């Protein structure tokens, strides 16, 4: 390849870049949404215009792991090991300063936040909580649509989310991991919320009922390894279509679900002691049911299945099913039983 050919290729590349930068801002932001947070950050050095596009990019993804080059994703074990390490503490501080400056700079533009994702560890919950509270309030005040919050901390000092989380009326997708939800002072104003995922969240039965009954558009609800619940009851969720309960603990004793609009239901219990009562009200629209390690006595399983006349997919794993079970359905398409002792099936 001669020098003229190389110059021609370089010129064509520059022209192509110029054409991209001439696109409307919302189109460029849409293209940037397919990039990772690191790749988006790199675009800021291309030119002054690309730096402005980066600053106004409405997807704010702050992951503490980005500040530890070459390190694997932090988990609770690595957090405990590194907690006393000075350099680790300093890096966490730099990360928090970066988040604070970036969020404040974006909010000054008075643009709506499409997505706010935050993953971090707390070395000092008491000292760091006010800062994180302010970040969540800023996100809520700037119309955040998707909020994904996850932190790793000592189990004895769990971070409590601020009351501002309950007034996020623009949020459609909310994911909370390893934190505490306390009763709001007033009504919950999550009037746009469609999907709620709670993982390792501490909350009580009243909080569950309040979330289900006061989020009018809620369609997708997931509880994964949450604690503080012995009696998990979900009702008055008029538009709920998908529900999932996963638990590795032995805390949950009773599960009651009264949601006629359900279309998919997943119940997975991995602890040695399973809930002694699993009661699901009639759901005429339920099409998919996935059960793992659920205890059924006598004729309970047959009684449960009879409540779902539209059932198409049934998956049962490691469930206690005494005696015979009978399944009669014209709608059923997929049926799978795995590791179920004493099973005698009549179809």
C-alpha positions in Angstrom: 0.0 0.0 0.0 1.5 3.4 -1.1 1.3 6.7 0.7 -1.4 8.1 -1.6 -3.7 5.1 -0.8 -3.1 5.5 2.9 -4.0 9.2 2.7 -7.1 8.4 0.8 -8.3 5.9 3.5 -7.5 8.4 6.2 -9.5 11.1 4.4 -12.5 8.8 3.9 -12.4 7.9 7.6 -12.4 11.6 8.7 -15.3 12.4 6.3 -17.2 9.4 7.8 -16.6 10.7 11.3 -17.7 14.2 10.3 -20.9 12.8 8.9 -21.7 11.0 12.2 -21.0 14.1 14.2 -23.4 16.0 12.0 -26.3 13.8 12.9 -29.0 15.2 15.4 -28.0 14.8 19.0 -30.8 12.4 19.9 -29.7 10.0 17.1 -26.1 10.1 18.3 -27.2 9.5 21.9 -29.2 6.5 20.7 -26.1 5.1 18.9 -24.1 5.7 22.1 -26.6 3.7 24.1 -25.3 0.5 22.5 -21.8 1.2 23.8 -20.4 0.3 27.2 -19.9 3.1 29.8 -16.1 3.0 29.1 -16.6 3.3 25.4 -19.0 6.2 25.8 -16.4 8.0 28.0 -13.7 7.5 25.3 -15.8 9.4 22.8 -15.3 12.6 24.8 -11.7 12.9 23.6 -12.7 12.9 19.8 -13.5 16.6 19.7 -15.2 19.4 21.6 -18.6 18.5 20.1 -18.2 14.8 21.1 -17.2 16.0 24.6 -20.5 18.0 24.8 -22.4 14.9 23.5 -20.8 12.8 26.3 -21.7 15.4 29.0 -25.3 15.5 27.8 -25.6 11.7 27.3 -28.8 10.8 29.4 -27.6 7.3 30.4 -25.5 7.7 33.6 -23.7 4.4 34.3 -21.5 4.6 37.4 -19.8 1.3 38.3 -17.1 1.2 40.9 -15.5 -1.8 39.2 -14.4 0.6 36.4 -12.0 2.2 38.9 -10.2 -1.1 39.5 -8.5 -2.0 36.1 -8.0 -5.7 35.6 -10.0 -6.6 38.7 -13.0 -9.0 38.6 -16.4 -7.8 39.6 -16.4 -7.0 43.3 -18.6 -9.2 45.5 -19.2 -9.4 49.2 -16.2 -11.6 49.9 -13.7 -9.3 48.1 -15.3 -6.3 49.7 -14.5 -7.7 53.2 -10.9 -8.5 52.2 -10.3 -5.1 50.7 -12.2 -3.1 53.3 -9.1 -2.2 55.4 -6.9 -1.5 52.4 -5.9 2.2 52.2 -5.5 2.3 48.5 -8.9 0.6 48.1 -10.5 3.3 50.3 -8.8 6.1 48.3 -10.1 4.6 45.1 -13.6 4.4 46.4 -13.4 8.1 47.4 -12.2 9.0 43.9 -15.1 7.1 42.4 -17.6 8.9 44.6 -16.1 12.3 43.8 -16.4 11.4 40.1 -20.0 10.4 40.4 -20.9 13.5 42.4 -19.2 15.8 39.8 -20.7 14.0 36.8 -24.2 13.9 38.2 -24.2 17.6 39.3 -22.8 18.6 35.9 -25.5 16.7 34.0 -28.4 18.0 36.2 -27.3 21.6 35.5 -28.3 21.0 31.9 -31.8 20.3 33.1 -32.2 17.3 30.9 -34.2 14.2 31.9 -32.2 11.2 32.9 -33.1 8.1 30.8 -31.2 5.7 33.0 -29.2 6.0 36.3 -27.2 3.0 37.3 -25.0 3.0 40.4 -22.9 0.1 41.7 -20.6 0.8 44.7 -19.4 -0.3 48.1 -19.8 1.6 51.3 -16.8 1.7 53.6 -18.7 4.0 55.9 -22.4 3.8 55.6 -23.1 6.6 58.1 -20.7 9.0 56.4 -21.6 8.1 52.8 -25.4 7.7 53.0 -26.1 11.5 52.8 -24.1 11.8 49.6 -25.9 8.8 48.0 -29.3 10.1 49.3 -28.6 13.3 47.4 -27.7 11.5 44.2 -31.0 9.6 44.3 -32.9 12.8 44.9 -31.2 14.5 42.0 -32.0 11.5 39.7 -35.7 11.6 40.8 -35.9 15.4 40.4 -34.5 15.1 36.9 -37.2 12.6 35.7 -35.2 9.4 35.7 -36.9 6.6 33.9 -34.8 3.6 34.8 -33.1 3.4 38.2 -30.7 0.6 39.0 -29.1 0.8 42.4 -26.7 -1.8 43.9 -24.2 -1.6 46.7 -22.1 -4.0 48.7 -21.8 -3.3 52.4 -21.6 -5.0 55.8 -24.8 -7.0 56.5 -25.1 -5.2 59.9 -25.0 -1.7 58.4 -27.4 -1.9 55.4 -28.0 1.3 53.5 -31.6 2.6 53.9 -33.0 4.2 50.7 -34.2 7.8 51.1 -37.9 8.6 51.0 -37.4 10.3 47.6 -37.4 6.9 46.0 -41.1 6.7 46.6 -41.8 9.9 44.7 -40.1 8.9 41.5 -43.2 9.3 39.4 -41.3 9.1 36.1 -39.5 5.7 36.9 -40.7 2.8 34.7 -38.0 0.3 35.7 -36.7 0.0 39.2 -34.0 -2.4 40.4 -32.7 -2.3 44.0 -30.0 -4.6 45.4 -28.6 -5.0 48.9 -30.4 -2.2 50.7 -33.3 -1.5 53.1 -36.8 -0.2 52.2 -38.7 1.5 55.1 -42.3 2.5 55.3 -42.9 5.8 53.5 -44.2 8.8 55.4 -46.9 9.3 52.7 -48.4 7.5 49.7 -46.1 5.9 47.2 -46.0 8.0 44.0 -44.5 5.4 41.6 -47.3 6.0 39.2 -45.3 5.0 36.0 -43.5 1.9 37.5 -43.9 -1.2 35.3 -41.1 -3.4 36.4 -39.8 -3.8 40.0 -36.8 -6.0 41.0 -35.8 -6.4 44.6 -32.6 -8.4 45.4 -31.3 -8.9 48.9 -33.6 -6.1 50.1 -34.8 -5.8 53.6 -38.5 -5.0 53.8 -41.6 -6.2 55.7 -45.0 -7.5 54.7 -46.7 -4.1 54.9 -44.1 -2.7 52.5 -44.8 -5.5 50.0 -48.5 -4.8 50.2 -48.0 -1.1 49.8 -45.8 -1.5 46.7 -48.3 -3.9 45.1 -51.4 -1.8 45.7 -50.0 1.7 45.1 -48.1 1.1 41.8 -51.1 1.1 39.4 -49.1 0.2 36.3 -46.9 -2.6 37.8 -46.6 -5.5 35.4 -43.4 -7.3 36.4 -42.4 -8.0 40.1 -39.4 -10.0 41.3 -38.3 -10.8 44.9 -34.8 -12.4 45.1 -33.3 -13.4 48.4 -35.1 -10.6 50.3 -35.2 -10.8 54.1 -37.6 -9.5 56.7 -40.5 -11.6 55.3 -42.1 -14.5 56.9 -45.5 -14.0 55.3 -45.2 -12.9 51.7 -48.6 -11.8 50.4 -49.2 -10.0 47.1 -52.7 -8.8 46.2 -54.4 -5.7 44.7 -51.9 -5.6 41.9 -54.5 -5.3 39.1 -52.1 -5.2 36.1 -49.4 -7.6 37.3 -48.5 -10.1 34.6 -45.1 -11.5 35.7 -44.1 -12.5 39.2 -41.0 -14.2 40.5 -40.0 -15.2 44.0 -36.5 -16.6 44.6 -35.3 -17.5 48.1 -32.2 -19.2 49.4 -33.1 -18.6 53.1 -35.6 -20.4 55.3 -37.3 -17.2 56.5 -40.4 -17.3 54.3 -43.1 -19.6 55.8 -46.2 -18.6 53.9 -46.7 -17.4 50.3 -50.1 -16.0 49.3 -50.7 -14.6 45.8 -54.0 -13.2 44.8 -53.5 -11.7 41.3 -56.0 -12.8 38.7 -54.1 -10.9 35.9 -51.0 -13.1 36.3 -49.6 -14.7 33.1 -46.2 -16.0 34.4 -45.4 -17.2 37.8 -42.0 -18.5 39.1 -41.5 -19.9 42.7 -38.0 -21.1 43.5 -37.0 -22.0 47.1 -33.5 -23.4 47.7 -33.4 -23.6 51.5 -33.7 -26.8 53.4 -37.0 -25.7 54.8 -39.6 -24.7 52.2 -42.7 -22.5 52.8 -45.3 -24.6 54.5 -48.1 -22.8 52.7 -48.2 -21.8 49.1 -51.6 -20.4 48.1 -52.3 -18.9 44.7 -55.7 -17.6 43.8 -57.4 -18.5 40.5 -55.5 -16.9 37.6 -57.4 -17.6 34.3 -54.7 -15.9 32.2 -51.7 -17.8 33.6 -49.7 -19.4 30.8 -46.4 -20.3 32.4 -45.7 -21.8 35.8 -42.2 -22.7 37.1 -41.9 -24.4 40.5 -38.6 -25.3 42.3 -38.5 -27.0 45.7 -42.1 -26.2 46.7 -43.8 -28.5 49.2 -47.3 -29.9 48.4 -49.3 -32.0 50.8 -52.1 -34.4 49.9 -54.1 -33.0 46.9 -52.6 -29.5 47.0 -50.8 -29.7 43.7 -53.8 -30.9 41.7 -55.9 -28.2 43.4 -53.3 -25.5 42.4 -53.1 -26.6 38.7 -56.9 -26.6 38.4 -56.8 -22.8 38.9 -55.0 -22.2 35.7 -57.2 -23.2 32.7 -54.9 -21.4 30.2 -51.7 -23.0 31.3 -49.3 -23.8 28.4 -45.9 -24.3 30.1 -45.5 -26.2 33.4 -42.0 -26.9 34.8 -41.6 -28.7 38.2 -38.2 -29.3 39.8 -37.4 -31.0 43.1 -40.9 -30.6 44.5 -42.5 -32.9 47.0 -45.5 -34.4 45.3 -47.0 -37.2 47.4 -49.3 -39.7 45.8 -50.7 -39.3 42.3 -51.1 -36.1 40.3 -53.5 -35.7 37.4 -53.2 -33.1 34.7 -56.0 -32.6 32.2 -55.6 -29.6 29.8 -56.2 -28.8 26.2 -53.8 -25.8 26.3 -50.7 -27.5 27.8 -47.8 -27.5 25.3 -44.7 -28.0 27.5 -44.5 -30.3 30.6 -41.4 -31.1 32.5 -40.8 -32.8 35.9 -37.3 -33.1 37.3 -36.1 -34.8 40.5 -39.5 -35.1 42.0 -39.7 -38.0 44.5 -42.7 -40.3 44.7 -44.2 -38.9 41.5 -47.0 -40.8 39.9 -48.2 -38.9 36.9 -51.6 -39.2 35.1 -52.0 -37.0 32.0 
